[in-house]
Every structure is written in C-alpha cells, then in structure tokens.
Amino acid sequence: MTLDVAALRNDTPGVDHVIHLNNAGASLMPTPVIDAMKRHLELEASIGGYEAAQARAPEFSNLYDETARLVNGDSSEIAFTDSSTVAWDRVVYSLPHKEGDRILTTSSEYGSNWAAYLQLQERYGIKFDVVEDASTGEIDVQALESAIDDRTTLIALNHIPTNGGVVNPAAEVGRIAQAAGVPFLLDACQSVGQLPIDVHEIGCTFLTGTSRKFLRGPRGVGFAWVDHDALLELTPVFADNHSTQVSDTRIVFQPDGRRLESWERSYVNLAGFGAAVTYAQGVGIEQIWDRIRLLAASMRTSLAATHGVEVLDRGSVQGGIVSFRIEGRNAIEVVELLGERGINISHSTINSSPHDMRMRDLDELNRASVHAYNTEAEVEAFLDAVAILAG
Ligand SMILES: Cc1ncc(COP(=O)(O)O)c(C=O)c1O
C-alpha cells in the first residue's frame, strides 16, 4: 500500500492554515476525527450526555477492541484515562512498592515520570537508577542486563523521548526483562501511531500512550495496556464505583482494565480517539512510519548543513522528532519567530526530560516533529526560515 499524501492533506483542514511541525506536541486532527467528535457533541446536546453514551454504547465498547488491535493486546487489557501520564501513574502507583525496591530507567525519561520516581523514592524509599546509554544514544541493553539485580522490581522507559529522535530498542529491553522476570513498562506516548506497536513482540508488561500526538486524535485521552496477569496483581491506587463493584461494606476491583479507570470521561473525546485509531489503521502505520522517517532524516541532514544550527538528536534508529538549536537564539524566541511565519514547532526544557538535559548540559532545545501528512515543501519552508534565523 502506498501512502497518498494528497489524500492525507485533503483530510486535514489545519494544513490550509499552518505548517504544523509540532506533531510531538499535538498533531492536526483529520476530518473523520473532527466529525466523530462533532457528531457525539451534537447527540449529547440533543438527547443528553448520559443518554448519548447509552445510545452509542456498542461503539464505545468497540473502542476497547480497536485500541487493543492497535497494540495487539486484548480488549480486557485496555484502560482509558485523561492522559498518558495519568495512565502511566495509575500503573506505577498501583504497584506494591517497598523500601529498597529498585526501578531501572533510561536517561531521557519524561519529566512527569521522573517526578513520580522522586515521589516514590521519598514516599517508600525505593531507588531508581538510570541505565547507561550506548554510544549512539539509546539505552545500552547490555548495561541494562548487567544492572538488573534481585531488588529490581520494574524496568520503565520511554520508547521515544519527548525531546529528540532516538527510538529505544523496546523489544530488546522486553527480551531482557522477560528473561529476568522483571515487569517492563513502556511509555509509548511518542511512538503509538508513529510506528507499529505489538506488545507481544516487544514483551512489555505495561504500555501507555496518548491520543493527541502521532495518533492524531483529540487532546484529553490517554490509555494503558496491561498484561492480563499483571493487571490482576495491581492494587489500584484509586477506587470508584466504575473501577470496583462497590457494596455498602466492600469493594471488588473489576477483573479488567476498568480497574484503572474512573467513571467520568469525555465521550466526545473518546469518540474522536476511536476515529483516530481507525483512521491511522486505515492509512497504515507501517507506511506512516516510513514517511515520517524519510521526512525527519532529510530535515536532520539539511539542518546539520545549515551554518549556525546544531542537530541534537541521538540514536541508531531515529523517528520523527528532530531536536536542534540555533546559535545565539533562545528556544522560545525561535518558536515565536517561526510562528510568525506560520510554522509551528516547539521547545523542550529541563522540565521535559530532566536527566537527559542535565547530562547533555542543555537548558533548552527546539523540537520540530513531522508526520506523514507533512510535505517536502513544508520541510523546505521550515529549513529556509531556520537558515534566515541562523544567518
Ligand atoms: C515521552 C513522553 N511521555 C509521556 C508524556 C506525557 O503525556 P501526557 O501529556 O499525555 O500525559 C509525554 C508528553 O509529551 C512524552 O513526550
């Protein structure tokens, strides 16, 4: 199947207004997503919010199947939340931490995950250690293997970090985690929708993702996939009358992903998310991945050849996030100046990925992130604008 870029753009009203190179922030939604949300909003407005959810209950139930298919899991293993971080937190805080437990992670771990490790350290006396990177920038799997000891209770890392192109070797990590019998949590926030994901091929125990980035769904939806056996062992950090069967004297957590969910959710957003998953599958995630890599690689090569620009990406496999800095310009200024030319990019700070930024002595960087619907001409326009700023 070849990818029809013109059709993708035809489906994306935003491309008439901006050159959107902030797909790692939130991508431009395609029309089927926008329409699905509008339809559900209108139904809520005309018959009532509860009644609208009830009227479309089979479609909302089907969302679990669709999401499971996206990652090759089972629908009973899916939980929906408001964000990727909430999904990740629900998993991590529901694990039975105790003093001396050890979490192994990677240098480029996301700031919110890092914050949770620090809190768990303070609250339970756990330890968390960063496994060395390979010289090419991704996690060093041999170092990971040697770092695992009998106190290691979790391996948790991002598939693709927020602030650069590196793709961590998730399946190799999974093989090591499984051999050692240590649960493995993959933060796939930046990879889901960008590249094909198969939780069984990866060998993870938990995986978390979001709607709004490379899946091109709306903001406000995240999800977790949790291996069925692991799910039953989690002691969910919250209980409500959706995640449990509650009587006047006791609670029993649901036997499926609902044990990590909350009762209230935005059905409008979920309708959009469902349409985004269907859309991405229809386009073909393998094809999306091929085109993203192509665009990002050419962007990197040209940026690296631009006087006054330094490309900061690492990784022997690189995806759609391109990180760079322009000599003499601060990152926010670059975002603003490109914004004035109708080009959206973003910037990352210490908060985004604290260990990695400190390790590489970076206070900030700029981030341009491509998707399959972006064109070579858009990349050219971005490069021309960068060259002017760097000149
Ligand atoms: C690698 C990574 N993990 C997690 C997150 C958090 O996602 P959310 O904002 O949906 O909680 C992000 C967001 O940018 C991210 O880049």
The ligand as an SDF file (V2000), in Angstrom:
LIG
                    3D

 16 16  0  0  0  0  0  0  0  0999 V2000
    7.7940   10.6000   26.2030 C   0  0  0  0  0  0  0  0  0  0  0  0
    6.5670   11.1780   26.8180 C   0  0  0  0  0  0  0  0  0  0  0  0
    5.9660   10.5160   27.8280 N   0  0  0  0  0  0  0  0  0  0  0  0
    4.8630   10.9830   28.4260 C   0  0  0  0  0  0  0  0  0  0  0  0
    4.3070   12.1700   28.0460 C   0  0  0  0  0  0  0  0  0  0  0  0
    3.1010   12.6670   28.7730 C   0  0  0  0  0  0  0  0  0  0  0  0
    1.9430   12.6370   28.0080 O   0  0  0  0  0  0  0  0  0  0  0  0
    0.6310   13.3700   28.5350 P   0  0  0  0  0  0  0  0  0  0  0  0
    0.9120   14.8290   28.4130 O   0  0  0  0  0  0  0  0  0  0  0  0
   -0.4520   12.8750   27.6410 O   0  0  0  0  0  0  0  0  0  0  0  0
    0.4320   12.9710   29.9400 O   0  0  0  0  0  0  0  0  0  0  0  0
    4.8770   12.9210   27.0070 C   0  0  0  0  0  0  0  0  0  0  0  0
    4.2880   14.2050   26.5980 C   0  0  0  0  0  0  0  0  0  0  0  0
    4.8250   14.9790   25.8800 O   0  0  0  0  0  0  0  0  0  0  0  0
    6.0340   12.3960   26.3770 C   0  0  0  0  0  0  0  0  0  0  0  0
    6.6250   13.0590   25.3840 O   0  0  0  0  0  0  0  0  0  0  0  0
  1  2  1  0
  2  3  1  0
  2 15  2  0
  3  4  2  0
  4  5  1  0
  5  6  1  0
  5 12  2  0
  6  7  1  0
  7  8  1  0
  8  9  2  0
  8 10  1  0
  8 11  1  0
 12 13  1  0
 12 15  1  0
 13 14  2  0
 15 16  1  0
M  END
$$$$
